[in-house]
């Protein structure tokens, strides 16, 4: 379904670079808009 397709698309994206603060990798939150056209 849509969940599996969303995971597939995100897992095929290029490697992500971590957010950095004062030279250290820090946790960040991102939003990836996914649009599904059904029908």
Buried (B, 14 or more C-beta within 10 A) or exposed (E): EEEEEEEEEEEEEEEEEEEEEEEEEEEEEEEEEEEEEEE
